[in-house]
């Protein structure tokens, strides 16, 4: 006994129906899980930022740290927390539903390119007399250009606004080269780059959509 099967629908029609069904499955799964996905990714961000050398230096009480060089008097741990929260709060997910031709996509958006969520933080300023040093802008965007001419940082405990040094005449003051950031390459943009971050995001997607 033999059984024969005859396919009467064109291959293109079958393919279209399969893709349509597949798109519906993906769309339904992502719609159900998109809030969970973005919340899970947001939970990863603090760990990515806290290991950056700039953040480590900002939470250090050692002479020569960024706290000392910028003369930061506020609680630097609280400042770092506010920076991280601003980045986390800016993270969003954009989902364009897949069409039967499988045109669509899921996009995670991290950190606005203009950095206004960070540059608007009052914590990013050190005010002294009539002066205002917007140190966070210098750290994020201004590279190693000179901040103060004819003065340099003198690392020494027990002096200055931070108790970790003061400014003395001579030379110039700028963000240390190892910490100098630009619009496209700074401690925030670097936080999202790397195989570890990619794998963690993939794991979140796999877990949510499995």
N, C-alpha and C positions, 0 to 999 in steps of 0.2 A: 504494500500500500504506500502510495506517495502523496504528499500534500504540496501543492503549488500555491504560491502567493503572488498576486499581481498588484503592483502599485499603480493606481490609476491617477493619483495626483502628481503633478510635475514636481521635480526635485526642488525647484525654486519655491514652490508653494509650501512644501514640507519644511524647508529651511526657515521660511518666514514665520510659520506657525510655531516652530521650535524656539526661535529667537524671541518671538512675542511672549511666549510662556516663560522663558528664561528671564526676560526683562521684568515681567510682573513679579516673579519670585524675588529677584534682587530688590526691586523697588519696595515691595512690602516689608522685606527684612530690614532694609536700611531705614525706612520710615519708622519702624517700631523701635529701632535701636540707636538712632542718631543722637539723641540726648545722652544716652549711656556712653556712646563713643566719645563725644566731646568732653564729657565729665571725666572719663577715664584718662583721656589724654591730658586734660588740665591737671590731673593729680600727679602726672609725671614731670611737669614743667619745673616745680621747685627743685627737684633733684638735679635737673640739667643745669639750672642757673647757679645753684650753690657751690658747684665744684669749679666754677670759673675762677681763675687766678685773681681777677679784679674783685670779685665778691669775697674771696678769702682774705684779701688784703684790707677790704673795707670793714671786715669784722675782726681785724687784728688789733691788738693793743701794743704792738711792737713799734719801736722807733723805726722810721723809714716806711711804715705802712702808708696807704693812701689816706687813712684817717689823720695821720700826722701831717702829711704833705699838704692836704687840703685844709687843715685846721678845723676838722669837723668836731663840734662840741656835742651834738645830739647823740642819742643812743644809736650807734651804727647798726646794731642788730635790728632795731625797729625800722631804720631806713631801708635795709636790705629786704625786710619783710614787705614793706610798702612797694618797693620796686617789683618784687616777685608777684605780688597781688595784682599790680597794674598790668603786668604781662599776661597773667592767667586770665584776668577779666576781659582782656582784648581778644582772646582766642575764640574762634567761632568755626562752625562747620557750614559748608555750602553744598547742597545736594541738588543736582540736576537729574531728574528722573530719566532712567534709561528708556529709549524708544525701541520699537521692534528691530531697528537696525543696530541696536546696542550702542547708540550714540547717547552719551550721558556721562555722569561722573560724580565722584565724591571728593570734595576739596576741604582740607583743614587749613585754616588761615591763622598764622601766628604773627603777632606783633605788627601794628601798622608801620608802614615804611617811613612815615614822617616822625615817628617816636614822640608824638605830642602827648600820649598817655603817660610817658615818663618825664618829658621835659616840663610838663605842667605841675609836677610834684614839688611842693614847697620844700620837701626834704633835700632836694637836689641843689639847694643854695646854701652858701655860707655868707652871712651878712656881717659886716664889720664897719663901724662908723657909718660913713656915707657910701661905702662900697658894697658890692654884691658879686660874689664869685659863684657863677652857675657851674659848679664843678661837674655835675652829671652830664651837662651838654659837652663840656670839654672831654670828658671820659668817653662819651659815645660817638662824638662826631668830629672833633677838632684835631685829631691826630697828635703830633708832637710839636705843633706850633707853639711859639712862646706865649705864655700867659702873662707873666710879669717880667719886664726887662729890668736889668740892673739889680735884681734881687734873686737870692737863691735860698733853698730850704736848708736849714741847719738842724740836723737830727740830734735831739737831745731831750732826755726825759725831764719832766718837771717844769718845762717852759712852754710858752705859746698857748693858744686857745685850746688846743687838744691835750696839752701836757706832754706832747711827743716831739716838740721842736718848734722853731720859729723861723722867720725870714730875716736874713742878714744881707747887707749890701754886697754887691758884686755878682757877676755872672748873670744868669737868667733862670726863670722857673717855668717848667713845662710838665705835662704829664709824662711820667717815665716811659721810655720807648716800649718796654714790655707790656705796658697797659694801654698804650695809645690806640684809640679806636677811631674809625671813620664811619660814615653813613652806611656803608655796605659791609664793614668788617669790624665788629666790636663785640664786647662780651655777651650781648644779648643775641645778635645774629649767630654767633658761634655756638650758643647754647643749643640750637636746633639742628646742628650739623653733626654727622657722625653715624657710623654703622650701629652703635648702641641705640641711639634715638630712633633710627629707622626700624630696627628690629622690634623695639618696644611698641611703636605705633602699629606695625604689622600684627603683633601679638594681640593688641587691643581689637583690631578689626577682625581678626580670625576668631577671637573669642566671642565677640558680639554677634557675628554673622554665622557662626557654626550651628 
